[in-house]
Each structure stands twice: as structure tokens, then as C-alpha cells.
Amino acid sequence: MGKSRLLVVEDDHDISNMLKIYFSGLGYDVDVAPRGSDALEKTRQVLPHLIVLDIMLPDIDGYEVCRTLRTNTRTSHIPVIFLTQKDERSDKLQGLELGADDYITKPFDIEELKLRVQGAIRRAEREALTDPRSGLPAGRLIEEQLRQTIRQNGWAYMDIRINYFSQFNDVYGFVAGDDVLRFTAMLMGEVVDELGNPTDFIGHAGGDNFIIITSEGAAENIRQRLKARFAEEVQTHYNFIDRQQGYILTSGPGGVTEKTPLMTLSVGIVTPKEQTFADIREITELAAEVRRQDMPPLPTKG
């Protein structure tokens, strides 16, 4: 499993540096933002698994950062722990009302903060709120978003799968596979930011399967750009020889060596223009069927 990503939003360099060193030593991938606007930009680029957020910041305060995160479809699921000198009950209540998951005051016990961070991330994963590798919304959050979507008009549901991912995992290992999943999540965010809408939803349905909920008008452009960029940029995850020959050698049924192509994406798009949907399962099943029709041919034997 990949490292959990923490974003520390703190303008005091000594505190942020201490937290970066401490949590990096525990195996977390830690990024630091000294301003609220920096935090929102970093979160837009790469979703953290948790944000440690100071309230007193030099531009916008932590309350406003939290409010912005909670009202954005793409970031509303990220756990937030407020870290602040304020210890008034009203301040704590204001943070919790905005959707913060926890609250700890300075000076703080670093061991206590560690336990609160671990607990918040575990809760999110246990409740199927996020995928531990990509940090994207998972199971229950995807279902909730779909139930809201089905009542609206003009939406498009995109079922996205990484072709030949399991074969890549077998040859390159799970650590490299997790890197591909994180790369895919980041790429989808970039393409949706470029071609989609601020309210678009990106989720990780599990394994090599992702979803995007966008508008009918944006879906096809997102599909084309996503497939083209993925096919080109995923090659950096292969060694030079495999990139040059355009395939990897894998073991197929009966131990027969097969030439497995480099990874690509298959994408199925479903919109309410085709039919009326009574249940979210009808959407996901039809999208999966359309996506299967977009799959490339099977690997050839070596």
C-alpha cells in the first residue's frame, strides 16, 4: 500500500518543518502550505488523505479553507484536523460545524496528534470513504454521489479501467502498481480541471477501476484527452526496454509466455439521453458494458 499523504497548512516554519520531519519519519508523504490559498491549490493538484490545518493564516483563515474544501465535490471527503492556538469553546464549535474531523490546540503533544491523524485516516478507509492508494472517494461516497446525480439532468457517468494493470503488477510489483494508480488519479484531476466543471466528481471504485461524473457536453472531450495522455505518460512507469518494444512478457494460462501491451485506458460513457434510469446499478452496469466494448484485443502469445 502506498504512503498516506498529509498536507500541513501552517505559516509557522518551525512547526511545519517539525511536523514534516516527524510524520515523514513515520512513513507519510508530507507536503506543507504556508498560506490558505496555497493549501487549496495543492489540494486541487494532488488529493491528500488528511489535512492538518492551522486557523490563523496570513491570507484566508483556516475556517474559510475548510468551508471551501467542504463545498467542493472533489475535496469534501478529505479529513481535516484543526491545529490552532485558539482554545475557546466557540472556536472549536465553529470548526466542527464547518465539517472538521478533529481539533487540537497549541502547544500540542505530537504523539496525540499522531494518534488523531491515524484515527481519522483509518475511519475514512473503514467507512469506505476513500481509497487508501489514490486518496479518491470510494464505495459509499460514489454511491451517494450517483444517487444525487440520477435525479438531475445533463450528466454523464464515465466508467474507466486500466487495461493490462494486473499483468503490470505481476511483472513490476505492487509498489509500482500503486504508483500507477496515484498517477491515474492525478491525471484525471488535471484533465477534469481543464475540460470539465468545478462540480465534477472523480472516484476510485476499486483496483484498476475509476469513475468520473461530469456533464454530457464535457464527457467525450475528457474521454479522448484522458486516453491520449494516459497512453503517452504511463510509459514512464516502464523500463527502457519495455517502452522500446511496446510490450512486457507475462505468463499466461498454462505458463505460456505472452506479449502484453503497455497499459491503456478503456472508457464507457452513459448519459440520461440514452434511457431513463430507475436505479444506480442500471447506470454502473450499462457503463461497464460500454467500457468493455472499448477494450483493446487480448495479448498475443510470445
PLY file of the C-alpha trace (Angstrom):
ply
format ascii 1.0
element vertex 302
property float x
property float y
property float z
element edge 301
property int vertex1
property int vertex2
end_header
0.00 0.00 0.00
1.30 3.48 -0.83
2.11 6.16 1.69
-0.71 8.24 3.14
-0.38 11.85 2.04
-0.63 14.63 4.62
-0.94 18.32 3.87
0.20 20.56 6.74
-1.19 24.09 6.43
0.85 26.20 8.85
2.61 29.57 8.46
4.98 28.99 11.38
8.03 27.48 9.62
9.39 25.84 12.78
6.12 24.00 13.45
5.52 22.97 9.84
9.11 21.77 9.45
8.89 19.79 12.69
5.65 18.15 11.57
7.09 17.37 8.14
10.17 15.70 9.66
8.16 13.80 12.27
5.44 12.42 10.00
7.87 11.71 7.15
9.81 9.59 9.65
6.59 7.63 10.28
6.26 6.85 6.56
3.84 9.58 5.50
4.25 11.64 2.35
4.09 15.18 3.77
3.58 18.46 1.91
3.46 21.90 3.51
1.45 25.02 2.63
2.17 28.30 4.47
-0.99 30.04 3.24
-4.63 29.08 2.82
-4.60 29.81 -0.91
-1.53 27.57 -1.29
-3.39 24.79 0.53
-6.37 24.97 -1.82
-4.10 24.93 -4.88
-2.05 21.96 -3.60
-5.24 20.07 -2.75
-6.57 20.71 -6.23
-3.38 19.26 -7.75
-2.95 16.18 -5.53
-5.59 14.98 -3.06
-4.14 14.43 0.41
-5.51 11.70 2.67
-5.72 14.23 5.53
-5.14 17.94 6.13
-3.69 19.39 9.35
-4.99 22.95 9.19
-3.98 25.97 11.26
-6.75 28.53 11.78
-4.59 31.69 11.91
-3.11 32.05 8.41
-1.70 35.17 6.71
-4.28 35.33 3.90
-7.57 33.46 4.38
-8.17 31.76 7.72
-8.48 28.04 8.29
-12.24 28.28 8.66
-12.53 29.62 5.12
-10.16 26.94 3.79
-12.28 24.25 5.46
-15.50 25.79 4.17
-14.13 25.82 0.62
-13.00 22.20 0.86
-16.35 21.05 2.20
-18.39 22.80 -0.51
-16.28 21.34 -3.36
-17.40 17.94 -4.64
-13.83 16.83 -5.25
-12.50 17.67 -1.77
-15.49 17.38 0.55
-14.43 13.91 1.78
-10.89 14.82 2.96
-10.50 14.59 6.77
-9.43 17.89 8.38
-7.80 18.34 11.79
-7.64 21.93 13.02
-4.37 22.89 14.68
-4.51 26.25 16.44
-3.69 28.39 19.44
-7.37 29.13 19.88
-8.91 27.04 22.62
-12.20 28.83 23.19
-15.22 26.53 23.05
-16.87 28.75 20.43
-13.83 28.45 18.15
-13.87 24.68 18.44
-17.59 24.52 17.71
-17.19 26.75 14.67
-14.56 24.40 13.27
-16.64 21.31 13.89
-19.73 22.93 12.39
-17.76 23.51 9.19
-17.08 19.79 8.99
-13.66 19.46 10.62
-12.99 15.93 11.86
-10.94 16.89 14.90
-9.39 19.82 16.74
-6.13 20.11 18.69
-4.69 23.22 20.37
-1.12 24.51 20.61
1.08 23.71 22.37
0.22 20.15 21.44
1.51 16.67 22.22
2.97 15.29 18.98
2.05 11.74 20.00
-1.57 12.79 20.48
-1.61 14.45 17.07
-0.16 11.27 15.55
-2.94 9.16 17.06
-5.61 11.59 15.87
-4.18 11.59 12.33
-4.02 7.79 12.26
-7.55 7.51 13.61
-9.05 9.93 11.10
-7.42 8.18 8.14
-8.48 4.75 9.41
-12.07 5.92 9.87
-12.20 7.26 6.32
-10.88 3.98 4.92
-13.02 1.77 7.19
-16.18 3.62 6.19
-15.22 3.19 2.51
-14.96 6.94 2.11
-11.58 6.95 0.38
-9.28 4.54 -1.40
-6.04 4.26 0.60
-3.84 4.31 -2.52
-5.31 7.12 -4.60
-6.96 9.16 -1.84
-10.03 9.49 -4.07
-13.61 8.99 -2.87
-14.56 5.31 -2.84
-17.53 3.00 -2.22
-20.14 4.83 -0.15
-19.22 8.30 -1.40
-19.50 7.16 -5.02
-22.92 5.65 -4.33
-24.13 8.82 -2.60
-22.94 10.97 -5.48
-24.67 8.70 -8.00
-27.95 8.86 -6.08
-27.80 12.66 -6.27
-26.84 12.56 -9.94
-29.66 10.27 -11.04
-32.20 12.93 -10.00
-30.61 15.56 -12.23
-30.38 16.23 -15.97
-27.45 16.62 -18.34
-24.99 14.38 -16.50
-22.56 11.83 -17.88
-21.16 8.84 -15.95
-17.75 7.59 -17.07
-16.51 4.10 -16.18
-12.71 3.99 -16.58
-10.45 0.94 -16.35
-6.69 0.49 -16.74
-6.09 -2.25 -19.30
-3.32 -4.79 -18.51
-2.87 -3.39 -15.00
-2.82 -6.81 -13.31
-0.11 -8.03 -15.71
1.93 -4.90 -14.97
1.53 -5.61 -11.25
2.73 -9.19 -11.73
5.89 -8.07 -13.53
6.75 -4.79 -11.78
5.26 -5.41 -8.33
2.61 -3.81 -6.16
4.63 -0.72 -5.23
4.95 0.19 -8.91
1.26 -0.65 -9.35
0.27 1.75 -6.58
2.35 4.44 -8.29
0.30 3.89 -11.46
-2.95 4.26 -9.50
-1.78 7.54 -7.96
-0.62 8.75 -11.37
-4.02 7.89 -12.86
-5.87 9.78 -10.10
-3.66 12.84 -10.61
-4.07 12.71 -14.38
-7.86 12.51 -14.12
-7.85 15.55 -11.86
-5.77 17.54 -14.35
-7.96 16.60 -17.32
-11.20 17.31 -15.47
-9.83 20.66 -14.29
-9.00 21.51 -17.91
-12.09 20.24 -19.72
-14.76 19.63 -17.08
-16.66 21.59 -14.46
-15.87 22.61 -10.86
-18.66 20.33 -9.60
-17.41 17.20 -11.44
-16.83 14.14 -9.28
-13.86 11.74 -9.50
-13.91 8.42 -7.66
-11.89 5.22 -7.28
-14.27 2.28 -7.46
-11.52 -0.18 -6.54
-8.46 -1.82 -8.05
-7.90 -0.58 -11.60
-11.40 0.94 -11.89
-12.15 4.69 -11.64
-15.21 6.82 -12.34
-15.92 10.40 -13.34
-19.30 12.12 -13.14
-19.36 15.17 -15.40
-21.68 16.89 -17.87
-22.89 15.42 -21.17
-21.13 18.17 -23.09
-17.73 17.59 -21.47
-17.62 13.78 -21.33
-16.34 12.95 -24.82
-13.58 15.55 -24.72
-12.49 14.28 -21.29
-12.52 10.71 -22.63
-10.33 11.50 -25.62
-7.83 13.63 -23.70
-7.63 11.15 -20.83
-6.95 8.17 -23.09
-4.35 10.02 -25.16
-2.44 11.45 -22.20
-2.55 8.18 -20.26
-1.20 6.14 -23.17
1.71 8.56 -23.56
2.55 9.39 -19.95
2.12 5.92 -18.41
5.18 4.79 -20.38
7.41 6.44 -17.78
6.38 3.64 -15.40
8.08 1.04 -17.64
11.79 0.38 -18.09
13.54 1.46 -21.27
13.48 -1.94 -22.97
9.74 -2.47 -22.41
8.99 1.05 -23.64
11.02 0.49 -26.79
9.43 -2.85 -27.67
5.92 -1.73 -26.70
5.04 -4.75 -24.55
6.04 -6.79 -21.50
6.47 -10.54 -21.32
3.99 -12.17 -18.97
2.98 -15.71 -18.06
-0.41 -16.68 -19.45
-2.58 -19.80 -18.96
-0.53 -22.97 -18.80
2.66 -20.99 -18.29
2.72 -19.85 -21.92
4.67 -16.61 -22.38
2.55 -13.77 -23.73
3.35 -10.34 -25.10
1.19 -7.99 -23.05
0.81 -4.47 -24.47
1.60 -1.39 -22.40
-1.26 -0.10 -20.26
-4.05 1.94 -21.79
-7.48 3.12 -20.65
-10.92 1.83 -21.60
-13.76 4.30 -21.03
-17.51 3.79 -21.12
-19.86 6.78 -21.05
-23.53 6.69 -20.04
-25.91 9.67 -20.14
-29.66 10.03 -19.46
-30.07 10.81 -23.15
-29.99 7.07 -23.93
-32.59 5.96 -21.41
-34.23 6.64 -18.07
-32.53 5.04 -15.08
-34.51 3.88 -12.06
-31.54 2.66 -10.02
-27.83 3.48 -9.79
-26.98 -0.15 -10.58
-28.50 0.30 -14.00
-26.09 3.18 -14.61
-22.99 1.32 -13.44
-23.86 -1.90 -15.28
-24.52 -0.15 -18.58
-21.37 1.95 -18.25
-19.32 -1.19 -17.58
-20.77 -2.83 -20.69
-19.95 0.22 -22.84
-16.45 0.29 -21.36
-15.88 -3.38 -22.18
-16.64 -2.57 -25.82
-13.78 -0.06 -25.68
-11.22 -2.66 -24.60
-8.23 -3.47 -26.85
-7.56 -7.00 -28.23
-6.16 -9.72 -25.97
-2.36 -10.15 -25.66
-0.57 -12.28 -28.24
1.46 -15.35 -27.35
5.23 -14.95 -27.50
0 1
1 2
2 3
3 4
4 5
5 6
6 7
7 8
8 9
9 10
10 11
11 12
12 13
13 14
14 15
15 16
16 17
17 18
18 19
19 20
20 21
21 22
22 23
23 24
24 25
25 26
26 27
27 28
28 29
29 30
30 31
31 32
32 33
33 34
34 35
35 36
36 37
37 38
38 39
39 40
40 41
41 42
42 43
43 44
44 45
45 46
46 47
47 48
48 49
49 50
50 51
51 52
52 53
53 54
54 55
55 56
56 57
57 58
58 59
59 60
60 61
61 62
62 63
63 64
64 65
65 66
66 67
67 68
68 69
69 70
70 71
71 72
72 73
73 74
74 75
75 76
76 77
77 78
78 79
79 80
80 81
81 82
82 83
83 84
84 85
85 86
86 87
87 88
88 89
89 90
90 91
91 92
92 93
93 94
94 95
95 96
96 97
97 98
98 99
99 100
100 101
101 102
102 103
103 104
104 105
105 106
106 107
107 108
108 109
109 110
110 111
111 112
112 113
113 114
114 115
115 116
116 117
117 118
118 119
119 120
120 121
121 122
122 123
123 124
124 125
125 126
126 127
127 128
128 129
129 130
130 131
131 132
132 133
133 134
134 135
135 136
136 137
137 138
138 139
139 140
140 141
141 142
142 143
143 144
144 145
145 146
146 147
147 148
148 149
149 150
150 151
151 152
152 153
153 154
154 155
155 156
156 157
157 158
158 159
159 160
160 161
161 162
162 163
163 164
164 165
165 166
166 167
167 168
168 169
169 170
170 171
171 172
172 173
173 174
174 175
175 176
176 177
177 178
178 179
179 180
180 181
181 182
182 183
183 184
184 185
185 186
186 187
187 188
188 189
189 190
190 191
191 192
192 193
193 194
194 195
195 196
196 197
197 198
198 199
199 200
200 201
201 202
202 203
203 204
204 205
205 206
206 207
207 208
208 209
209 210
210 211
211 212
212 213
213 214
214 215
215 216
216 217
217 218
218 219
219 220
220 221
221 222
222 223
223 224
224 225
225 226
226 227
227 228
228 229
229 230
230 231
231 232
232 233
233 234
234 235
235 236
236 237
237 238
238 239
239 240
240 241
241 242
242 243
243 244
244 245
245 246
246 247
247 248
248 249
249 250
250 251
251 252
252 253
253 254
254 255
255 256
256 257
257 258
258 259
259 260
260 261
261 262
262 263
263 264
264 265
265 266
266 267
267 268
268 269
269 270
270 271
271 272
272 273
273 274
274 275
275 276
276 277
277 278
278 279
279 280
280 281
281 282
282 283
283 284
284 285
285 286
286 287
287 288
288 289
289 290
290 291
291 292
292 293
293 294
294 295
295 296
296 297
297 298
298 299
299 300
300 301
